[in-house]
Amino acid sequence: MAEITELLARARGGDASAIQALMPLVYNRLRELAHRQLAKEAGPRTLNTTALVHELYLDLLKREQLPGNDRARFFAYAATAMRHILVDEARRRLAEKRGGDQRRAELESLILPLDAEAHNVVAIDQALTTLMQKSPRLAQIIEMRFFAGMSVEDTAASLDLDPRSVVRDWRKARMFLHRSLAAE
């Protein structure tokens, strides 16, 4: 644990070799996070657990500074980044179903069903984006608890909150998402 924190500090300081040294230490945990993310997505996928972790790794390499001040915040960032990767993939699938960059032809007799799961991923992302604008703390709690699978205690420690506040905000955030998704 201390080694991960030290490598995160070195990576934030600009040490490119620290990211490469960090990945073997966090790889299994990132695979667990990726597996959780993919388990929530039913239907056909173009990304598997390994591909999702590798996409995250490429994202981390592109960054000038590594996100997160500690291990918990790093994993919360990783879960959020994986969600964004999956949302981008869902949007790409929806665009392909609509013809992507092909010329559009109006055929009233032909109806193509949209990938419902891709639509759900995009709807959840839109609801979280709205929640982030209204209450960043509630959105962070959703990302940490739901997407990163963090406990109430870990979430509270990462956000410098009392665990009771996390529980209360967790309820509020879930209610907001439920109402937003039900309105769709």
N, C-alpha and C positions, 0 to 999 in steps of 0.2 A: 504494500500500500504506500509506504513512504517513498519507494522507488518511483512509483507512478506519479506521485505529487512532485517529486524532484524533476522528473523528465518533463512534466507539464510546465513547470517553472522555467526550465531551460528552453523549451520550445517557444514559450511566450517571449523569452529574451532574444529570440532569433536564431537559436541553434537548430539548424535543419536536420542534423543527425539525431537530435532528440526525438523527433517524430518517428523516424525509422526505428529507433530503439524502443519507443513506446508501443508501437503496434503489436509486437509479439506478446507483450504483457497484457494488453487489453483486448486482444483479438477474440478470445472465447466469450468475453462479456459482450462485445459488439455483435458477435454471432447470435447470442441470446436475444439481444435487443432486436436484431434484424428478424429473427424467427418470430418474435412477438408481433412485430409490425406486419409481417406477411401472413401470420395466422389470422389477423383481423380482416384480411382481404380475401374474399372468396372468389372463385372463378379462375379463369385462365390468367396466368402471369407471364410476363416476359423477364422478370428478375427473380432469381432465387436468393437464398440467404447469403451465399458467398458473393454473388454479384452485387447485392445491396451493400455489403460491408466494403467491397472493393470500390464501389462508387463513392462511398463515404470517405475512404482513404484518399481517393483522388481529389475530393473536395477539400480535405484537410491539407493536402500538399499544395493546393492552389492558394491557400490563405497565407497572408503575410504574417499573421499572428494567430496562434492557436487559441480557440475560445475556452472559457472556463477558468476560474481561479483555483479550483480544486477538482478532485476526482469526481465528486457527485455532479458538479456543474458541467464537467466535460461529458459525462455520460448523458446528462439531460440535453446538452447540445447535440450529441450524437443521435439521440432518439429523434429530436426535432429535425435534424438534417436528413435522417432516413425518411421521415414522414414527407418532407419536401421532395425528396427524390421520388418517392412513390406517387405523390400528387402530380409531379411533372410527367411521370410515366403514364398516369391515368389520363392526363390532359392530352398527351401525345396519342394515346389509343383512341380517345374520343375524336380527336382531329382526323385520325385515319379513317374512322367510321364515317365521318362526314366528308371524306374525300381528300383530306389533307391539302396538298398543293395542286391537286388535279383540277381540271376545269369542271365546273359544276354543270350538270345537265338536269333539267326539270323533268322528272318522271312521276307524275301524280299516282300512277298505278303501282309504283314500287316503293315499299316502305321498309327501311332497314332498322331493326331494333338496335338501340344504343346499348352498350355494355353497362348494365345497371350498377355493377360494382364500381366501375370507373367513375360513374356519376356520383355514387355515394362518397367516394374518396374526395372528390372535388367539393362536394357539398360540406363535408366535415371540415375541409381546409378553409372554405369560405366562412363557415360559422366561427372557427377558431380565429381567423383574421379579424372578424367583427368583434369578437370577445377581446382580442388583443388591443383593439382601439378603445374599447370601453373600459377594460380593466386588465392591464398587463399582468398583474399578479395572479388573477384567476386563470389566465391563459397559461402562465408559467406552471401553475399547479397542475393543470390538465396535462401539459407536456411531460412534467416530471412523474406524476402518478400514473397516468394512463400509458403514455408512449414509452417512457423510460422504465416503468415498472418500479419506481422508487417507493419506499415505505413512507408513511406519514412522518416518521422521525427524521429520515434522510432529507425529505423535502423541506421540513421545518428548519433543519440545520443549514441547508443550502441557501434558503431565503431569509435566514435570521428571523424566524417567526416561532411563535409558540405552537406546539403540535395541535392544540385545540383550534387555533386560527386556521391551520391547514385543513382540518376536518370540516370546519364551518365553510371555508372558501371552496373546498372540494364539492360540497353539496350544492352551493350556489352555482359553480361553474357547470356541473353536470345538468342542473336544471336549465340553465341558459342554453346549453347545447341541445338538450332534449326539445325545448320549445322552438329553437331555430330550425332543427331538422324536421320537426313535426309540421312546421309552417310550409316546408317545401312540399 
